[in-house]
Amino acid sequence: KVKSAIDDAGDDQPLLCSACSSDLTTEAYSITCDSNTCKHIFHPSCLGDAGPSENEPWFCTLCKQKQTVESNSRRENDICICQKRVVEEDSIFCDSCYRWYHPACIKISQRAFS
């Protein structure tokens, strides 16, 4: 998202670039991450080639890293202890370790599972 740095500047504290920590109003506009939970704001010059392309969502490096970790974690959790992929409808989710299991792999009968 491209925003006017002048419009975002408050009276109390200047907005600072998340990369260089200097006042954002030194450039005409700033760039924010498209993640709903991210508060990072950047000078376009600080991002260089890593900045957003026109009309496409853009995520800062920290949010990209977080997305990668969450994605990898989700994939790992979809593998049962038998090393086969689980399907949610036919599996049991453990609230302690946040993993899915086939009932038979953790010694739960199909009858007890149903």
C-alpha positions in Angstrom: 0.0 0.0 0.0 1.3 3.4 -0.9 0.4 6.2 1.5 1.2 9.8 1.7 3.8 10.2 4.5 2.7 13.8 5.1 -1.0 12.7 5.8 0.2 9.9 8.2 2.4 12.1 10.3 1.0 12.9 13.7 1.6 15.9 15.8 3.1 13.9 18.8 5.6 11.6 17.2 7.0 11.4 13.7 6.4 8.2 11.8 9.7 6.4 11.3 10.8 4.1 8.5 11.0 0.5 9.7 14.3 0.0 7.7 16.3 3.1 8.5 14.5 4.6 11.5 14.4 8.1 10.1 11.4 10.3 9.6 9.1 9.1 6.9 8.1 12.7 5.8 11.6 13.0 4.2 10.0 11.4 1.1 6.6 12.2 -0.5 5.1 8.8 0.2 5.6 5.6 2.2 4.9 1.9 1.7 3.2 -0.3 4.1 3.0 -4.1 4.3 -0.3 -5.6 3.1 -0.5 -8.0 6.1 -3.4 -7.1 8.3 -1.3 -7.5 11.4 1.9 -5.7 10.3 2.7 -2.2 11.3 5.9 -1.7 9.3 6.2 1.4 7.1 9.1 2.1 4.7 10.6 4.8 2.5 10.5 3.5 -1.1 14.2 4.2 -1.4 14.9 1.9 1.6 13.2 -1.0 -0.1 14.8 -0.6 -3.5 14.1 -3.6 -5.7 12.4 -5.4 -2.8 9.5 -2.9 -2.9 6.0 -3.6 -4.3 5.1 -4.0 -8.0 2.2 -2.0 -9.2 -1.3 -3.4 -8.4 0.0 -6.5 -6.5 -0.1 -7.3 -2.8 3.3 -6.7 -1.1 4.5 -8.2 2.2 7.6 -7.1 4.1 10.5 -9.5 4.7 9.4 -10.3 8.3 5.8 -11.2 7.2 7.2 -13.3 4.3 9.4 -15.2 6.8 6.4 -15.7 9.1 4.2 -17.0 6.3 7.0 -19.5 5.3 7.4 -20.8 8.8 3.6 -21.1 9.3 3.2 -22.8 5.9 6.1 -25.3 6.7 4.6 -26.0 10.2 1.2 -26.6 8.7 2.6 -29.1 6.2 4.6 -30.9 8.9 1.4 -31.2 11.1 -0.4 -32.8 8.2 1.9 -35.9 8.4 1.0 -38.6 10.8 3.5 -40.6 12.8 3.2 -43.3 10.1 4.7 -40.7 7.7 1.5 -40.6 5.6 -0.6 -37.5 5.0 -3.7 -37.2 7.0 -7.2 -36.0 5.9 -9.0 -34.0 8.5 -12.3 -35.9 8.4 -10.5 -39.2 9.0 -8.1 -38.0 11.7 -7.8 -36.9 15.3 -6.2 -33.5 16.2 -4.1 -33.3 19.4 -4.6 -30.1 21.3 -1.3 -30.5 23.1 1.1 -30.9 20.2 -1.1 -29.5 17.4 -0.8 -32.5 15.1 -3.2 -34.7 13.3 -3.1 -38.5 13.6 -4.8 -41.5 12.0 -6.8 -43.1 14.8 -5.2 -46.5 14.2 -1.7 -45.0 14.5 -2.4 -43.9 18.1 -4.2 -47.1 19.0 -7.8 -45.8 18.9 -10.3 -48.2 17.3 -12.4 -47.1 14.4 -15.4 -47.8 16.5 -14.2 -45.5 19.3 -13.3 -42.9 16.7 -16.8 -42.8 15.1 
